[in-house]
Amino acid sequence: MSVKIGSTRKGKKLPSSQKRDARKSRRNKRSRGIVIGVAAVVTVAIIALGVIFFLNNQNSGGASTSASQAGKYAFQVGAPGPGQQAPPITLPSTTGGTFDLASLHGKTVLLYFQEGLTCQPCWDQLKDIQSNSNQFHALSIDTIVSITTDPLDALQQKVADEGLSIPVLSDQNLVVSQAYTANGYGMMGTSRDGHTFIVVGPDGRIKWRADYGGSPNYTMYVPVPSLIADIRAGLSGGSK
């Protein structure tokens, strides 16, 4: 039997160089496969952790973050304090007419006594409160008002310049400020208020109070997250 020249035989051995190239190609393929597999696992793990973190934040409603903000800014608690009847307030308002605290019986009111025109951080505080009013409403606070010892016409110009809609009350004779002793915590002595927040409940009694502006720190601005956390802690029975 004859065999044609140039035909190949089954099982013919490859040259050693081709064998090496084939083995190298197989190793490279396996390496690429391993790298791709590891990358896929890492990606899935990162996505899973992100989803878990998001769901935890959603479920907690930010409570843990808020709780960590409480107590960051030292404050005193003046008189009248929690549990006591809130003194009457009848003062001219920048929104027009007269503000009467008694007319808000059945609602929860946040009073913010501040230094006034000479304290820009106080106005920044009020603007931040207005921008985050939904957080205060979430604490069942229905109305927010600020009180200073400046004349009404100057306050009306200031709230217009600052773009404020929160009522600012003029206590030029310090009648209300003295009744709440809010003028005992400022840098200007007793002639101006300090940085006092008071929550008056629906029954007309004080539910929470914080005088941040007292010596020696004279705090004139409290970040909203810390303020909200302090109010929440106070209303739940954790105040000083």
C-alpha positions as semicolon CSV with decimal commas, in nm:
position;residue;x (nm);y (nm);z (nm)
1;M;0,000;0,000;0,000
2;S;0,134;0,338;-0,094
3;V;0,111;0,660;0,107
4;K;0,081;0,994;-0,062
5;I;0,361;1,234;0,003
6;G;0,251;1,536;0,212
7;S;-0,034;1,360;0,393
8;T;-0,056;1,387;0,775
9;R;-0,076;1,102;1,013
10;K;-0,315;1,094;1,308
11;G;-0,131;1,153;1,636
12;K;0,153;1,339;1,476
13;K;0,356;1,518;1,747
14;L;0,371;1,900;1,755
15;P;0,707;2,076;1,776
16;S;0,812;2,163;2,133
17;S;0,777;2,539;2,068
18;Q;0,411;2,496;1,971
19;K;0,349;2,288;2,282
20;R;0,489;2,565;2,501
21;D;0,273;2,823;2,325
22;A;-0,036;2,608;2,374
23;R;0,034;2,558;2,745
24;K;0,098;2,932;2,791
25;S;-0,228;3,016;2,614
26;R;-0,422;2,781;2,841
27;R;-0,260;2,932;3,155
28;N;-0,342;3,285;3,037
29;K;-0,703;3,190;2,978
30;R;-0,729;3,036;3,326
31;S;-0,570;3,348;3,484
32;R;-0,808;3,579;3,304
33;G;-1,099;3,366;3,415
34;I;-0,989;3,380;3,779
35;V;-0,940;3,760;3,769
36;I;-1,283;3,814;3,611
37;G;-1,443;3,583;3,867
38;V;-1,282;3,761;4,163
39;A;-1,380;4,101;4,024
40;A;-1,739;3,986;3,985
41;V;-1,753;3,859;4,343
42;V;-1,608;4,184;4,479
43;T;-1,853;4,391;4,275
44;V;-2,150;4,192;4,399
45;A;-2,027;4,221;4,759
46;I;-1,990;4,600;4,731
47;I;-2,339;4,635;4,584
48;A;-2,483;4,415;4,859
49;L;-2,315;4,619;5,132
50;G;-2,444;4,939;4,975
51;V;-2,799;4,805;4,969
52;I;-2,776;4,694;5,333
53;F;-2,640;5,034;5,439
54;F;-2,919;5,213;5,251
55;L;-3,192;4,994;5,398
56;N;-3,056;5,035;5,750
57;N;-3,058;5,412;5,713
58;Q;-3,409;5,403;5,573
59;N;-3,538;5,182;5,850
60;S;-3,376;5,382;6,127
61;G;-3,495;5,712;5,984
62;G;-3,158;5,863;6,074
63;A;-3,230;5,814;6,444
64;S;-2,884;5,689;6,531
65;T;-2,717;5,980;6,352
66;S;-2,950;6,227;6,519
67;A;-2,895;6,074;6,861
68;S;-2,519;6,112;6,821
69;Q;-2,569;6,488;6,772
70;A;-2,744;6,539;7,107
71;G;-2,544;6,715;7,378
72;K;-2,273;6,845;7,144
73;Y;-2,342;7,202;7,249
74;A;-2,355;7,274;7,621
75;F;-2,656;7,460;7,753
76;Q;-2,807;7,568;8,080
77;V;-3,173;7,543;8,176
78;G;-3,307;7,866;8,314
79;A;-3,635;7,953;8,481
80;P;-3,914;7,909;8,411
81;G;-3,820;7,559;8,309
82;P;-3,988;7,236;8,199
83;G;-4,320;7,173;8,370
84;Q;-4,379;7,539;8,455
85;Q;-4,642;7,762;8,301
86;A;-4,510;7,975;8,015
87;P;-4,542;8,349;8,089
88;P;-4,777;8,537;7,855
89;I;-4,637;8,687;7,535
90;T;-4,809;8,978;7,359
91;L;-4,566;9,151;7,125
92;P;-4,565;9,328;6,786
93;S;-4,459;9,097;6,503
94;T;-4,270;9,151;6,178
95;T;-4,557;8,973;6,001
96;G;-4,796;9,251;6,110
97;G;-5,026;9,286;6,408
98;T;-4,961;9,142;6,751
99;F;-4,846;8,793;6,841
100;D;-5,036;8,648;7,136
101;L;-4,908;8,316;7,276
102;A;-5,242;8,250;7,446
103;S;-5,411;8,240;7,105
104;L;-5,205;7,932;7,019
105;H;-5,342;7,722;7,305
106;G;-5,365;7,364;7,180
107;K;-5,054;7,399;6,963
108;T;-4,685;7,342;7,033
109;V;-4,471;7,654;6,993
110;L;-4,092;7,692;6,969
111;L;-3,968;8,024;7,107
112;Y;-3,624;8,139;6,993
113;F;-3,484;8,428;7,199
114;Q;-3,180;8,577;7,025
115;E;-2,943;8,869;7,047
116;G;-3,087;9,049;6,745
117;L;-2,948;9,287;6,486
118;T;-2,592;9,281;6,623
119;C;-2,563;8,902;6,591
120;Q;-2,544;8,772;6,233
121;P;-2,496;8,408;6,349
122;C;-2,835;8,441;6,520
123;W;-2,996;8,529;6,186
124;D;-2,809;8,248;6,014
125;Q;-2,958;8,023;6,282
126;L;-3,307;8,148;6,203
127;K;-3,257;8,100;5,829
128;D;-3,138;7,743;5,884
129;I;-3,438;7,674;6,106
130;Q;-3,668;7,805;5,834
131;S;-3,494;7,597;5,567
132;N;-3,537;7,285;5,780
133;S;-3,880;7,362;5,924
134;N;-4,005;7,016;5,823
135;Q;-3,771;6,861;6,081
136;F;-3,923;7,075;6,355
137;H;-4,275;6,994;6,238
138;A;-4,177;6,626;6,259
139;L;-4,131;6,686;6,634
140;S;-4,493;6,809;6,649
141;I;-4,385;7,173;6,669
142;D;-4,661;7,374;6,502
143;T;-4,527;7,730;6,521
144;I;-4,182;7,889;6,544
145;V;-4,126;8,250;6,652
146;S;-3,814;8,448;6,735
147;I;-3,790;8,724;6,997
148;T;-3,535;9,005;7,018
149;T;-3,507;9,341;7,197
150;D;-3,471;9,546;6,875
151;P;-3,729;9,798;6,745
152;L;-3,993;9,660;6,509
153;D;-3,910;9,874;6,205
154;A;-3,545;9,764;6,211
155;L;-3,651;9,400;6,248
156;Q;-3,891;9,427;5,955
157;Q;-3,608;9,550;5,735
158;K;-3,378;9,273;5,860
159;V;-3,622;8,988;5,793
160;A;-3,683;9,131;5,445
161;D;-3,309;9,141;5,379
162;E;-3,266;8,784;5,506
163;G;-3,572;8,647;5,324
164;L;-3,738;8,527;5,643
165;S;-4,104;8,441;5,687
166;I;-4,077;8,322;6,049
167;P;-4,229;8,590;6,274
168;V;-3,979;8,795;6,473
169;L;-4,120;8,974;6,777
170;S;-3,999;9,306;6,913
171;D;-3,952;9,302;7,291
172;Q;-3,795;9,646;7,308
173;N;-3,882;9,698;7,675
174;L;-3,757;9,348;7,772
175;V;-4,089;9,266;7,941
176;V;-4,108;8,916;7,793
177;S;-3,731;8,857;7,795
178;Q;-3,717;8,925;8,167
179;A;-4,023;8,711;8,235
180;Y;-3,839;8,420;8,071
181;T;-3,495;8,534;8,204
182;A;-3,376;8,497;7,844
183;N;-3,171;8,815;7,883
184;G;-2,944;8,650;8,138
185;Y;-2,738;8,447;7,890
186;G;-2,596;8,692;7,639
187;M;-2,262;8,861;7,580
188;M;-2,422;9,206;7,609
189;G;-2,527;9,167;7,970
190;T;-2,898;9,191;8,053
191;S;-2,977;9,446;7,780
192;R;-3,016;9,175;7,515
193;D;-3,119;8,812;7,496
194;G;-2,867;8,532;7,455
195;H;-2,944;8,216;7,256
196;T;-3,241;8,051;7,424
197;F;-3,486;7,794;7,287
198;I;-3,809;7,707;7,468
199;V;-4,079;7,460;7,362
200;V;-4,423;7,549;7,494
201;G;-4,673;7,263;7,484
202;P;-5,040;7,267;7,387
203;D;-5,136;7,314;7,754
204;G;-4,928;7,630;7,785
205;R;-4,657;7,465;7,993
206;I;-4,289;7,456;7,905
207;K;-4,184;7,115;7,776
208;W;-3,816;7,182;7,707
209;R;-3,566;7,464;7,746
210;A;-3,204;7,523;7,648
211;D;-3,003;7,839;7,715
212;Y;-2,703;7,794;7,484
213;G;-2,574;8,149;7,504
214;G;-2,445;8,152;7,859
215;S;-2,095;8,212;7,992
216;P;-1,827;8,111;7,924
217;N;-1,895;7,984;7,571
218;Y;-2,166;8,227;7,456
219;T;-2,284;8,001;7,178
220;M;-2,475;8,203;6,918
221;Y;-2,533;7,929;6,663
222;V;-2,629;7,564;6,699
223;P;-2,636;7,344;6,385
224;V;-2,988;7,226;6,311
225;P;-2,902;6,852;6,349
226;S;-2,772;6,916;6,702
227;L;-3,066;7,141;6,789
228;I;-3,317;6,884;6,663
229;A;-3,137;6,607;6,854
230;D;-3,142;6,811;7,178
231;I;-3,511;6,891;7,140
232;R;-3,595;6,529;7,064
233;A;-3,398;6,409;7,366
234;G;-3,562;6,670;7,587
235;L;-3,915;6,594;7,474
236;S;-3,854;6,223;7,533
237;G;-3,735;6,288;7,887
238;G;-3,360;6,304;7,825
239;S;-3,305;6,675;7,878
240;K;-3,080;6,823;8,146
